Amino acid sequence: MEWLEASTENCPVQRTLDVIGEKWTLLILRDAVNGVRRFDDFHRHIGLSEAVLSDRLRKLTSAGILKTVPYREPGSRSRNEYRLTRKGWDLWPVLMALSQWGETYALGPEGPALDVRHTDCDAPVRVVVECSTEHSTLTPRDVTARLGTGARLRA
């Protein structure tokens, strides 16, 4: 069976995009990684409607990417903060890869809005692909893609 004959129903890229593939969702995740936790702060910083923000936060919470933690300002009602779970933090390399691509191909003349650096040596952070035995950085020419155990014929 070849790739074009395989069903994409079980494709991990497709399933991931089903959860986080909307523009606003990725921007919420970007802000959450950078410490934004409260609805009003997401709303003000990203600039999307309250209805869309509520929907995306609900989806991310139900997917286990965010969790809610109650807080209460003095004199106000109880509200929820949105914090990344382990599953949410595991998306950090994806966001870093998108940022790295954007800095290379889509950056405006003013430069990046955020400069991410290694705390110990102050070098810029970059995303690389490596094999599980920690060989050097790989390129698409260095890998072989085979159909996985979940591959099925297209219907």
C-alpha positions as CSV (number, residue, x, y, z in Angstrom):
1,M,0.0,0.0,0.0
2,E,1.3,3.5,-0.9
3,W,0.6,6.8,0.9
4,L,-2.0,7.9,-1.7
5,E,-3.9,4.7,-1.1
6,A,-3.9,5.1,2.7
7,S,-6.9,6.6,4.5
8,T,-6.0,9.8,6.4
9,E,-8.6,9.2,9.1
10,N,-5.9,8.0,11.5
11,C,-3.3,10.6,10.6
12,P,-1.8,12.3,13.7
13,V,-1.4,15.6,11.8
14,Q,-5.1,15.6,10.9
15,R,-6.2,14.6,14.4
16,T,-4.0,17.3,15.9
17,L,-5.4,20.0,13.6
18,D,-8.9,18.8,14.6
19,V,-8.0,20.0,18.1
20,I,-5.7,23.0,17.7
21,G,-5.8,23.8,14.0
22,E,-7.8,27.1,14.2
23,K,-5.9,30.4,14.2
24,W,-7.4,31.7,17.4
25,T,-6.7,28.4,19.2
26,L,-3.0,28.7,18.3
27,L,-2.9,32.3,19.5
28,I,-4.5,31.3,22.8
29,L,-1.9,28.6,23.2
30,R,0.9,31.1,22.3
31,D,-0.4,33.5,25.0
32,A,-0.8,30.6,27.6
33,V,2.8,29.5,27.0
34,N,3.8,33.1,27.7
35,G,1.9,33.3,31.0
36,V,-1.6,34.6,30.1
37,R,-4.2,32.8,32.3
38,R,-7.3,35.0,32.6
39,F,-10.1,35.3,30.2
40,D,-10.0,39.2,30.2
41,D,-6.3,39.1,29.5
42,F,-6.7,36.7,26.5
43,H,-9.5,38.8,25.2
44,R,-7.6,42.1,25.5
45,H,-4.3,40.7,24.1
46,I,-5.6,38.6,21.2
47,G,-8.6,40.8,20.3
48,L,-11.1,38.1,19.4
49,S,-14.8,38.2,20.4
50,E,-15.8,36.9,23.8
51,A,-18.0,34.2,22.2
52,V,-15.1,32.8,20.1
53,L,-12.7,33.0,23.0
54,S,-15.2,31.2,25.3
55,D,-15.7,28.5,22.6
56,R,-11.9,28.0,22.1
57,L,-11.2,27.9,25.8
58,R,-14.0,25.3,26.3
59,K,-12.6,23.1,23.5
60,L,-9.0,23.3,24.8
61,T,-10.2,22.5,28.3
62,S,-12.3,19.5,27.2
63,A,-9.4,18.3,25.1
64,G,-7.2,18.3,28.3
65,I,-4.8,20.9,26.9
66,L,-5.9,23.6,29.5
67,K,-7.3,23.1,32.9
68,T,-9.3,25.6,34.9
69,V,-8.2,26.8,38.4
70,P,-10.6,29.0,40.4
71,Y,-9.4,32.4,41.6
72,R,-11.2,35.3,43.3
73,E,-10.3,39.0,43.3
74,P,-11.3,40.8,46.5
75,G,-14.9,42.0,46.2
76,S,-15.5,40.0,43.0
77,R,-17.1,36.7,42.2
78,S,-15.1,33.5,41.7
79,R,-13.6,33.0,38.2
80,N,-11.4,30.6,36.5
81,E,-7.8,30.9,35.3
82,Y,-6.7,28.7,32.3
83,R,-3.5,26.9,32.8
84,L,-1.6,24.6,30.5
85,T,-1.6,20.9,31.4
86,R,1.3,18.6,30.6
87,K,-0.5,17.8,27.3
88,G,-0.7,21.6,26.6
89,W,3.0,22.1,27.4
90,D,3.8,19.3,25.0
91,L,2.6,21.7,22.3
92,W,5.4,24.1,23.1
93,P,7.8,22.7,20.4
94,V,5.0,23.1,17.8
95,L,4.6,26.7,18.7
96,M,8.4,27.3,18.7
97,A,8.6,25.6,15.2
98,L,5.8,27.9,13.9
99,S,7.6,30.9,15.4
100,Q,10.9,29.8,13.9
101,W,9.3,29.4,10.4
102,G,7.6,32.8,10.8
103,E,10.9,34.5,11.7
104,T,12.5,33.0,8.6
105,Y,9.6,33.5,6.1
106,A,6.9,35.9,7.4
107,L,8.7,38.4,9.7
108,G,8.0,42.1,9.2
109,P,10.8,44.7,9.1
110,E,10.2,45.5,12.8
111,G,11.5,42.1,13.9
112,P,10.0,39.5,16.2
113,A,7.7,40.3,19.0
114,L,9.4,37.8,21.3
115,D,13.0,36.8,21.5
116,V,13.3,33.3,23.1
117,R,16.8,32.5,24.5
118,H,18.4,29.7,26.5
119,T,18.6,30.8,30.1
120,D,22.1,29.3,30.7
121,C,23.9,30.7,27.7
122,D,21.6,33.3,26.1
123,A,21.7,31.7,22.7
124,P,18.6,31.8,20.6
125,V,16.4,28.7,20.9
126,R,15.6,26.7,17.7
127,V,13.6,23.6,17.0
128,V,15.3,20.6,15.4
129,V,14.4,17.1,14.3
130,E,16.6,14.3,15.6
131,C,16.3,10.5,15.8
132,S,15.4,8.9,19.1
133,T,19.0,7.8,19.6
134,E,20.1,11.4,19.5
135,H,22.0,11.5,16.2
136,S,22.7,14.9,14.8
137,T,20.0,17.2,13.4
138,L,18.1,15.5,10.5
139,T,16.7,16.9,7.3
140,P,13.9,15.3,5.2
141,R,16.6,13.6,3.1
142,D,17.8,11.8,6.2
143,V,14.6,10.0,7.0
144,T,12.4,7.2,5.5
145,A,8.6,7.5,6.0
146,R,6.7,4.2,6.0
147,L,3.1,3.5,6.6
148,G,2.4,2.9,10.2
149,T,0.5,0.1,11.9
150,G,-2.7,2.2,11.8
151,A,-2.7,2.6,8.0
152,R,-5.9,1.5,6.3
153,L,-7.0,1.6,2.7
154,R,-9.0,4.7,1.6
155,A,-12.7,4.1,1.4
